[in-house]
Amino acid sequence: MPGSSRGEALIIGVGGPVHQGPQLKRYHARLLSHLGLGEQSFPLAAHLIPHRVTPRPIMRGRVLLVGDAAGLADFWTGEGIFSALHSARLAAQQILRFSRGDRGAHRLPGPGGPGVTPELTASYHFAKLFNYFGPLAFRCLERYDYPWEVFCRVMRGDRSFEEIKKRCRPDILFRQLLVKSVRNRPLT
C-alpha cells in the first residue's frame, strides 16, 4: 500500500464456498470500491482454507497434526486460531503424558479433541444450510431480529454453534421468528 512501511499490510478479503471461487475476485473488487479504495493496485492472493470434512485420525505414530494442518478451521467464518491453540494445547498434553511413560497417550480423545470437533461439526451444518439457502437465508438475517441476534451472539463468542444447533428445533425457531418479527412490522 502507498505510504505504508515495509512489513505493514492491510488485508481486506472476501470468502465463500468453493463453487463461488470464480466470482470472489469480482466481489472483492466491489468491496474495495465500496470502501473507497477503487482501482488502486493491490497484490491479490487467494488461499483455500483447510476444513476437516472426514473423521480421519490427526495422529499416527509419532506425528500429530494441529490447527490448519489438521483442517480445524471453522466452516462458517474460516477462523482457525481458537482451534489451532486448543489442538496445540491438547497435543502438548499428550506429548507430556507420552514423555512421562504413559504409553496410552498415543491417541487423542476424538478427531480434534474435546470441544473442537462438535463445534466444527455444528459450524459445518450451519454453513451448508446458509450456503444452500443463500439469498433466502440472507434476507431472513436482514429482515428478522431473532436470526440476526443469534448470528451476532455466535460471532461475538457469547454462544457456540453447537449450543445454537441444539436449540434449533423447528418449534422454538418458528416461535422466536414470529415473536421477534412483530418488532419489524411498521405501525399502522
Summary of the structure (lengths in Angstrom):
residues: 188
radius of gyration: 20.9
end to end distance: 51.6
largest distance: 74.0
contacts: 421
relative contact order: 0.08
helix: 56%
strand: 3%
